[in-house]
Amino acid sequence: MGKLDKLGLRYDTYYQYAELTKALEDLASAYPELCQLGSIGQSWQGREVWYVALTNQVTGCHADKPAIYIDGNTHAGEVTGSMTALYTVDYLLKNYGQDEEVTWLLDNRTFYVVPRVNPDGAELYLTTPYMLRSSVRPWPYADVSGMPGLYAEDIDGDGYIVQMRVRDDLKGEWKVSKRDARIMVPRLMDDREGPFYRLYTEGLV
């Protein structure tokens, strides 16, 4: 078994921040000649935005070689990307000295990998029922954050999370299909014949 096999890295789950940090620290410790761990800065909530520089330091400094940049998890829910980036690091280190192409790449090139660009958003996504697209930082005003909003939930216990209709004849963007009352169709710009509805995911506030 190689060094990485003993580290117990898993790819059947999504790592929270502390788990990802430990995985990167373990990789850097296991392969100090190939992997350097650093931070490009801190997130709004104070988490390090980790990067690793992968190259054979015997053949030259990482900063002096042509480089390839990889990152993941730019948006909060893109946690698959962070695990894919981590797997890339795993694969390159595990196969150095075993695979001819990997060995050549790390001897002659540098890989800069930032597995999780958005650690705050990913942590919220992984540890709460809430989700958002990007940062947890309130914008543009400091008091915008308030309380979290609607999150998906099976309210009636039927095993499905569906869409809820809320009537709004003034601003509603949807109307009931004339062919099938179960179906909502978009409201046309010149449509004045209601009733009209807004659609929301079944859930709780």
Backbone as CSV, one residue per row, in Angstrom:
resi,resn,N_x,N_y,N_z,CA_x,CA_y,CA_z,C_x,C_y,C_z
1,MET,0.837,-1.201,0.000,0.000,0.000,0.000,0.875,1.256,0.000
2,GLY,0.486,2.254,-0.758,1.212,3.502,-0.803,0.869,4.391,0.373
3,LYS,1.584,5.513,0.449,1.349,6.444,1.553,-0.096,6.936,1.582
4,LEU,-0.639,7.241,0.402,-1.987,7.798,0.366,-3.035,6.797,0.792
5,ASP,-2.783,5.504,0.528,-3.741,4.493,0.949,-3.909,4.514,2.464
6,LYS,-2.832,4.809,3.174,-2.874,4.815,4.630,-3.546,6.076,5.188
7,LEU,-3.717,7.084,4.354,-4.336,8.319,4.824,-5.845,8.206,4.943
8,GLY,-6.413,7.213,4.297,-7.847,6.994,4.421,-8.705,8.017,3.708
9,LEU,-8.216,8.567,2.609,-9.035,9.506,1.841,-10.234,8.783,1.244
10,ARG,-11.396,9.432,1.311,-12.643,8.828,0.824,-13.271,9.715,-0.236
11,TYR,-13.931,9.047,-1.186,-14.610,9.787,-2.246,-16.067,9.365,-2.376
12,ASP,-16.605,8.785,-1.306,-18.030,8.448,-1.266,-18.783,9.409,-0.346
13,THR,-18.174,10.551,-0.080,-18.770,11.558,0.795,-18.244,12.920,0.385
14,TYR,-18.789,13.975,0.978,-18.299,15.329,0.736,-17.671,15.849,2.018
15,TYR,-16.442,16.317,1.928,-15.723,16.771,3.106,-16.188,18.154,3.550
16,GLN,-16.430,18.285,4.847,-16.605,19.598,5.437,-15.233,20.262,5.550
17,TYR,-15.226,21.523,5.950,-13.988,22.298,5.929,-12.872,21.641,6.743
18,ALA,-13.180,21.213,7.961,-12.149,20.619,8.818,-11.602,19.331,8.207
19,GLU,-12.471,18.541,7.597,-12.037,17.293,6.971,-11.168,17.560,5.749
20,LEU,-11.556,18.542,4.956,-10.757,18.890,3.781,-9.398,19.433,4.195
21,THR,-9.394,20.262,5.230,-8.133,20.804,5.732,-7.204,19.687,6.184
22,LYS,-7.725,18.745,6.943,-6.901,17.628,7.412,-6.381,16.795,6.248
23,ALA,-7.223,16.556,5.252,-6.791,15.773,4.094,-5.624,16.451,3.386
24,LEU,-5.707,17.755,3.205,-4.635,18.482,2.532,-3.368,18.513,3.379
25,GLU,-3.525,18.688,4.685,-2.357,18.667,5.575,-1.686,17.301,5.551
26,ASP,-2.488,16.245,5.548,-1.931,14.892,5.512,-1.192,14.633,4.204
27,LEU,-1.738,15.114,3.098,-1.086,14.941,1.802,0.257,15.658,1.771
28,ALA,0.276,16.896,2.248,1.517,17.666,2.253,2.558,17.026,3.159
29,SER,2.102,16.466,4.275,3.018,15.805,5.203,3.552,14.499,4.632
30,ALA,2.701,13.766,3.923,3.101,12.474,3.369,4.040,12.623,2.177
31,TYR,3.916,13.716,1.439,4.718,13.915,0.231,5.363,15.300,0.228
32,PRO,6.223,15.589,1.187,6.809,16.931,1.269,7.667,17.296,0.068
33,GLU,8.195,16.301,-0.634,9.034,16.586,-1.794,8.217,16.906,-3.046
34,LEU,6.915,16.632,-2.989,6.056,16.840,-4.155,4.911,17.813,-3.902
35,CYS,4.541,18.029,-2.653,3.304,18.761,-2.343,3.561,19.832,-1.284
36,GLN,3.281,21.078,-1.629,3.378,22.182,-0.684,1.986,22.766,-0.464
37,LEU,1.624,22.939,0.794,0.316,23.474,1.158,0.443,24.929,1.578
38,GLY,-0.464,25.752,1.098,-0.482,27.151,1.488,-1.885,27.709,1.400
39,SER,-2.021,28.986,1.702,-3.319,29.655,1.649,-3.215,30.882,0.760
40,ILE,-4.230,31.089,-0.084,-4.254,32.288,-0.917,-4.956,33.439,-0.205
41,GLY,-5.440,33.189,1.005,-6.125,34.217,1.782,-7.230,33.605,2.617
42,GLN,-7.976,34.449,3.284,-9.067,33.989,4.133,-10.416,34.398,3.560
43,SER,-11.399,33.555,3.836,-12.767,33.850,3.433,-13.352,34.933,4.337
44,TRP,-14.569,35.353,4.022,-15.225,36.394,4.817,-15.427,35.950,6.259
45,GLN,-15.665,34.655,6.484,-15.849,34.130,7.838,-14.543,33.651,8.461
46,GLY,-13.425,33.885,7.804,-12.128,33.606,8.399,-11.541,32.241,8.106
47,ARG,-12.100,31.507,7.167,-11.532,30.207,6.796,-10.422,30.402,5.767
48,GLU,-9.391,29.574,5.874,-8.317,29.627,4.889,-8.811,29.072,3.554
49,VAL,-8.413,29.729,2.475,-8.677,29.205,1.132,-7.399,28.487,0.705
50,TRP,-7.392,27.187,0.894,-6.180,26.393,0.721,-5.829,26.184,-0.752
51,TYR,-4.532,26.103,-1.003,-4.041,25.641,-2.300,-2.900,24.666,-2.056
52,VAL,-2.656,23.814,-3.032,-1.454,22.987,-3.008,-0.687,23.235,-4.296
53,ALA,0.628,23.263,-4.187,1.518,23.337,-5.340,2.170,21.971,-5.480
54,LEU,1.916,21.317,-6.597,2.418,19.971,-6.838,3.511,20.004,-7.892
55,THR,4.696,19.584,-7.531,5.801,19.426,-8.472,6.938,18.721,-7.756
56,ASN,7.838,18.141,-8.527,9.039,17.548,-7.951,10.018,18.673,-7.665
57,GLN,10.217,18.980,-6.396,11.057,20.111,-6.033,12.532,19.864,-6.310
58,VAL,12.915,18.601,-6.505,14.305,18.285,-6.839,14.653,18.817,-8.227
59,THR,13.664,18.817,-9.127,13.910,19.270,-10.502,13.639,20.754,-10.684
60,GLY,13.263,21.451,-9.622,13.056,22.885,-9.726,11.911,23.378,-8.867
61,CYS,11.969,24.661,-8.544,10.923,25.294,-7.741,9.618,25.363,-8.526
62,HIS,8.514,25.223,-7.815,7.209,25.256,-8.490,6.977,26.565,-9.236
63,ALA,7.534,27.658,-8.724,7.313,28.967,-9.341,8.090,29.144,-10.642
64,ASP,9.038,28.261,-10.908,9.888,28.404,-12.090,9.469,27.503,-13.242
65,LYS,8.408,26.727,-13.068,7.985,25.785,-14.111,6.666,26.237,-14.734
66,PRO,6.413,25.849,-15.997,5.077,26.066,-16.567,4.034,25.399,-15.675
67,ALA,2.898,26.061,-15.505,1.944,25.587,-14.497,0.562,25.346,-15.086
68,ILE,-0.159,24.462,-14.410,-1.556,24.155,-14.696,-2.349,24.507,-13.445
69,TYR,-3.448,25.249,-13.620,-4.265,25.673,-12.478,-5.591,24.924,-12.484
70,ILE,-5.964,24.397,-11.318,-7.227,23.674,-11.142,-7.902,24.208,-9.886
71,ASP,-9.205,24.476,-9.967,-9.929,24.809,-8.743,-11.307,24.168,-8.768
72,GLY,-11.977,24.223,-7.625,-13.307,23.653,-7.499,-14.124,24.400,-6.469
73,ASN,-15.427,24.148,-6.487,-16.338,24.690,-5.479,-16.364,26.215,-5.467
74,THR,-16.446,26.811,-6.657,-16.573,28.265,-6.750,-17.901,28.721,-6.165
75,HIS,-18.978,28.018,-6.519,-20.292,28.299,-5.955,-20.551,27.354,-4.785
76,ALA,-21.378,27.797,-3.870,-21.539,27.106,-2.586,-21.865,25.626,-2.721
77,GLY,-22.791,25.280,-3.607,-23.247,23.900,-3.707,-22.411,23.014,-4.597
78,GLU,-21.339,23.540,-5.173,-20.527,22.757,-6.102,-19.478,21.933,-5.354
79,VAL,-19.938,21.178,-4.369,-19.013,20.415,-3.530,-18.394,19.243,-4.282
80,THR,-19.045,18.784,-5.346,-18.448,17.733,-6.166,-17.127,18.210,-6.751
81,GLY,-17.073,19.486,-7.119,-15.850,20.034,-7.690,-14.679,19.990,-6.728
82,SER,-14.929,20.246,-5.448,-13.831,20.218,-4.482,-13.295,18.807,-4.294
83,MET,-14.196,17.819,-4.318,-13.740,16.438,-4.175,-13.017,15.959,-5.431
84,THR,-13.444,16.445,-6.598,-12.742,16.108,-7.834,-11.339,16.695,-7.830
85,ALA,-11.216,17.933,-7.356,-9.896,18.552,-7.262,-9.008,17.798,-6.276
86,LEU,-9.587,17.404,-5.140,-8.821,16.633,-4.161,-8.388,15.294,-4.747
87,TYR,-9.273,14.652,-5.494,-8.925,13.374,-6.125,-7.785,13.556,-7.127
88,THR,-7.768,14.680,-7.832,-6.679,14.947,-8.770,-5.343,15.007,-8.043
89,VAL,-5.331,15.701,-6.905,-4.112,15.755,-6.084,-3.718,14.351,-5.644
90,ASP,-4.671,13.612,-5.139,-4.467,12.225,-4.706,-3.859,11.402,-5.837
91,TYR,-4.465,11.482,-7.014,-4.036,10.666,-8.157,-2.606,10.997,-8.578
92,LEU,-2.291,12.272,-8.675,-0.954,12.670,-9.111,0.114,12.213,-8.124
93,LEU,-0.134,12.410,-6.843,0.859,12.014,-5.844,1.002,10.503,-5.763
94,LYS,-0.110,9.813,-5.795,-0.083,8.356,-5.685,0.642,7.705,-6.868
95,ASN,0.544,8.336,-8.025,1.081,7.716,-9.234,2.445,8.248,-9.650
96,TYR,2.984,9.203,-8.886,4.340,9.651,-9.191,5.313,8.495,-8.964
97,GLY,6.160,8.258,-9.947,7.095,7.139,-9.869,6.504,5.823,-10.313
98,GLN,5.177,5.789,-10.518,4.494,4.577,-10.971,3.998,4.731,-12.413
99,ASP,3.528,5.906,-12.743,2.989,6.193,-14.068,3.951,7.138,-14.794
100,GLU,4.345,6.764,-16.002,5.356,7.526,-16.732,4.910,8.957,-17.022
101,GLU,3.651,9.132,-17.422,3.165,10.470,-17.759,3.043,11.355,-16.523
102,VAL,2.513,10.786,-15.440,2.401,11.551,-14.194,3.783,11.964,-13.703
103,THR,4.727,11.052,-13.761,6.088,11.349,-13.313,6.695,12.477,-14.140
104,TRP,6.516,12.413,-15.464,7.050,13.474,-16.329,6.402,14.813,-15.994
105,LEU,5.092,14.800,-15.797,4.386,16.044,-15.498,4.901,16.698,-14.221
106,LEU,5.044,15.918,-13.158,5.486,16.503,-11.894,6.975,16.833,-11.903
107,ASP,7.735,16.207,-12.773,9.149,16.573,-12.924,9.317,17.880,-13.693
108,ASN,8.389,18.160,-14.605,8.573,19.269,-15.539,7.513,20.363,-15.460
109,ARG,6.458,20.122,-14.731,5.371,21.080,-14.639,4.946,21.253,-13.181
110,THR,4.167,22.296,-12.936,3.566,22.524,-11.621,2.051,22.484,-11.754
111,PHE,1.402,21.861,-10.790,-0.053,21.915,-10.673,-0.394,22.765,-9.455
112,TYR,-1.121,23.846,-9.667,-1.678,24.618,-8.561,-3.148,24.228,-8.432
113,VAL,-3.515,23.709,-7.272,-4.873,23.213,-7.070,-5.497,23.919,-5.863
114,VAL,-6.639,24.555,-6.090,-7.435,25.170,-5.018,-8.733,24.370,-4.937
115,PRO,-8.812,23.397,-4.032,-9.981,22.511,-4.019,-11.295,23.211,-3.685
116,ARG,-11.240,24.243,-2.850,-12.490,24.876,-2.412,-12.324,26.396,-2.405
117,VAL,-12.771,27.022,-3.488,-12.679,28.472,-3.606,-13.607,29.167,-2.611
118,ASN,-14.710,28.528,-2.296,-15.761,29.147,-1.472,-16.017,28.314,-0.209
119,PRO,-15.105,28.341,0.766,-15.287,27.497,1.950,-16.490,27.877,2.810
120,ASP,-16.837,29.158,2.878,-17.986,29.571,3.690,-19.293,29.042,3.106
121,GLY,-19.483,29.251,1.822,-20.708,28.786,1.180,-20.838,27.283,1.219
122,ALA,-19.716,26.580,0.994,-19.747,25.119,1.021,-20.082,24.600,2.411
123,GLU,-19.557,25.251,3.442,-19.832,24.805,4.811,-21.304,24.975,5.151
124,LEU,-21.886,26.097,4.735,-23.312,26.295,4.951,-24.112,25.240,4.198
125,TYR,-23.713,24.961,2.977,-24.413,23.977,2.140,-24.356,22.582,2.759
126,LEU,-23.206,22.232,3.350,-23.003,20.879,3.871,-23.529,20.680,5.289
127,THR,-23.723,21.748,6.041,-24.045,21.590,7.464,-25.410,22.138,7.859
128,THR,-26.139,22.733,6.934,-27.469,23.265,7.230,-28.420,22.876,6.103
129,PRO,-29.718,23.078,6.296,-30.654,22.811,5.201,-30.724,23.940,4.192
130,TYR,-29.914,24.973,4.374,-29.974,26.129,3.493,-28.978,26.000,2.349
131,MET,-29.254,26.722,1.296,-28.324,26.755,0.178,-28.343,28.146,-0.439
132,LEU,-27.220,28.517,-1.024,-27.119,29.779,-1.723,-26.155,29.595,-2.873
133,ARG,-26.098,30.586,-3.745,-25.290,30.420,-4.948,-23.818,30.713,-4.701
134,SER,-23.538,31.746,-3.921,-22.150,32.174,-3.829,-21.714,32.379,-2.388
135,SER,-21.455,33.611,-1.993,-20.881,33.880,-0.680,-21.962,34.077,0.375
136,VAL,-21.583,33.836,1.628,-22.485,34.121,2.744,-22.414,35.591,3.147
137,ARG,-21.518,36.327,2.542,-21.353,37.739,2.897,-22.568,38.542,2.453
138,PRO,-23.205,39.303,3.366,-24.359,40.117,2.986,-23.962,41.176,1.954
139,TRP,-24.827,41.363,0.970,-24.562,42.359,-0.057,-25.875,42.887,-0.592
140,PRO,-25.992,44.176,-0.854,-24.955,45.205,-0.689,-24.960,45.854,0.685
141,TYR,-25.948,45.536,1.526,-26.063,46.196,2.826,-25.787,45.200,3.944
142,ALA,-25.240,45.710,5.019,-24.816,44.840,6.114,-25.976,44.138,6.793
143,ASP,-27.191,44.674,6.676,-28.319,44.086,7.395,-29.204,43.226,6.490
144,VAL,-28.720,42.930,5.283,-29.540,42.166,4.353,-29.691,40.714,4.790
145,SER,-28.679,40.171,5.462,-28.675,38.737,5.754,-29.906,38.312,6.546
146,GLY,-30.229,39.053,7.610,-31.417,38.741,8.398,-31.481,37.273,8.768
147,MET,-32.675,36.699,8.628,-32.874,35.281,8.881,-32.818,34.521,7.570
148,PRO,-32.381,33.253,7.607,-32.389,32.456,6.386,-33.804,32.347,5.829
149,GLY,-33.911,32.158,4.522,-35.211,32.128,3.871,-35.766,30.729,3.721
150,LEU,-36.458,30.511,2.624,-37.139,29.251,2.361,-36.139,28.151,2.030
151,TYR,-36.330,26.968,2.620,-35.538,25.815,2.207,-36.461,24.638,1.970
152,ALA,-36.040,23.794,1.048,-36.896,22.699,0.588,-37.179,21.705,1.709
153,GLU,-38.445,21.260,1.797,-38.859,20.293,2.814,-40.154,19.631,2.348
154,ASP,-40.288,18.340,2.647,-41.516,17.610,2.318,-42.547,17.901,3.408
155,ILE,-43.335,18.936,3.229,-44.249,19.414,4.263,-45.355,18.413,4.571
156,ASP,-45.973,17.848,3.538,-47.130,16.977,3.759,-46.762,15.505,3.890
157,GLY,-45.476,15.189,3.859,-45.029,13.822,4.094,-45.403,12.825,3.019
158,ASP,-45.635,13.299,1.784,-46.017,12.370,0.717,-44.822,11.799,-0.032
159,GLY,-43.626,12.153,0.415,-42.430,11.623,-0.221,-41.932,12.453,-1.391
160,TYR,-42.580,13.581,-1.648,-42.190,14.432,-2.767,-42.018,15.874,-2.293
161,ILE,-41.062,16.556,-2.881,-40.929,17.998,-2.699,-41.322,18.633,-4.021
162,VAL,-42.460,19.301,-4.025,-43.028,19.825,-5.264,-43.047,21.352,-5.228
163,GLN,-43.758,21.942,-6.185,-43.894,23.393,-6.247,-45.193,23.840,-5.581
164,MET,-45.137,24.941,-4.869,-46.321,25.512,-4.228,-46.796,26.721,-5.036
165,ARG,-48.110,26.811,-5.238,-48.697,27.953,-5.933,-49.168,28.993,-4.912
166,VAL,-48.768,30.214,-5.122,-49.233,31.321,-4.285,-49.828,32.372,-5.220
167,ARG,-51.112,32.623,-5.063,-51.783,33.536,-5.990,-51.263,34.964,-5.849
168,ASP,-50.968,35.562,-6.996,-50.498,36.943,-7.045,-50.887,37.499,-8.415
169,ASP,-52.107,38.046,-8.497,-52.619,38.505,-9.784,-51.843,39.692,-10.344
170,LEU,-51.137,40.412,-9.499,-50.394,41.578,-9.967,-49.044,41.187,-10.576
171,LYS,-48.279,40.377,-9.843,-46.913,40.078,-10.279,-46.657,38.599,-10.564
172,GLY,-47.684,37.776,-10.449,-47.482,36.354,-10.684,-46.993,36.058,-12.091
173,GLU,-46.002,35.160,-12.212,-45.402,34.844,-13.509,-45.977,33.589,-14.139
174,TRP,-46.941,32.931,-13.448,-47.462,31.654,-13.930,-48.988,31.648,-13.897
175,LYS,-49.567,30.780,-14.726,-51.016,30.575,-14.709,-51.292,29.098,-14.955
176,VAL,-52.510,28.670,-14.615,-52.887,27.269,-14.775,-53.124,26.975,-16.256
177,SER,-52.584,25.851,-16.701,-52.780,25.431,-18.086,-54.257,25.134,-18.353
178,LYS,-54.738,25.554,-19.502,-56.118,25.264,-19.881,-56.304,23.797,-20.254
179,ARG,-55.228,23.117,-20.572,-55.301,21.719,-20.985,-55.211,20.765,-19.806
180,ASP,-54.513,21.182,-18.744,-54.317,20.302,-17.594,-54.102,21.180,-16.367
181,ALA,-55.043,21.147,-15.434,-54.991,22.027,-14.262,-53.828,21.718,-13.333
182,ARG,-53.173,20.585,-13.537,-52.009,20.247,-12.711,-50.749,20.954,-13.187
183,ILE,-50.803,21.529,-14.372,-49.619,22.109,-14.999,-49.699,23.631,-14.980
184,MET,-48.589,24.263,-14.629,-48.483,25.716,-14.689,-47.712,26.103,-15.949
185,VAL,-48.162,27.156,-16.605,-47.492,27.641,-17.815,-47.091,29.094,-17.596
186,PRO,-46.020,29.543,-18.262,-45.572,30.926,-18.066,-46.615,31.937,-18.526
187,ARG,-46.697,33.009,-17.794,-47.576,34.128,-18.162,-46.905,34.936,-19.270
188,LEU,-47.643,35.247,-20.331,-47.109,36.052,-21.417,-47.113,37.529,-21.028
189,MET,-46.271,38.304,-21.693,-46.119,39.717,-21.329,-47.429,40.489,-21.438
190,ASP,-48.264,40.147,-22.442,-49.515,40.880,-22.636,-50.722,40.157,-22.051
191,ASP,-50.463,39.152,-21.214,-51.549,38.350,-20.640,-52.178,39.092,-19.462
192,ARG,-53.468,39.384,-19.565,-54.183,40.075,-18.492,-55.271,39.199,-17.871
193,GLU,-55.461,38.033,-18.419,-56.535,37.144,-17.967,-56.001,36.175,-16.911
194,GLY,-56.266,36.477,-15.648,-55.777,35.654,-14.540,-56.662,34.455,-14.275
195,PRO,-56.532,33.845,-13.113,-55.618,34.270,-12.041,-54.166,33.903,-12.350
196,PHE,-53.241,34.625,-11.683,-51.815,34.381,-11.847,-51.205,33.969,-10.504
197,TYR,-50.085,33.279,-10.601,-49.467,32.716,-9.401,-47.953,32.908,-9.438
198,ARG,-47.389,32.891,-8.253,-45.948,32.699,-8.089,-45.724,31.243,-7.688
199,LEU,-44.583,30.692,-8.059,-44.248,29.313,-7.709,-43.075,29.301,-6.744
200,TYR,-43.218,28.513,-5.679,-42.155,28.358,-4.698,-41.961,26.873,-4.423
201,THR,-40.747,26.503,-4.111,-40.482,25.126,-3.725,-41.161,24.818,-2.397
202,GLU,-41.787,23.666,-2.297,-42.388,23.230,-1.038,-41.317,23.248,0.048
203,GLY,-41.607,23.905,1.157,-40.584,23.977,2.183,-40.987,24.814,3.373
204,LEU,-39.986,25.127,4.178,-40.171,25.887,5.412,-39.341,27.150,5.364
205,VAL,-39.755,28.123,6.141,-39.004,29.369,6.262,-38.287,29.373,7.604
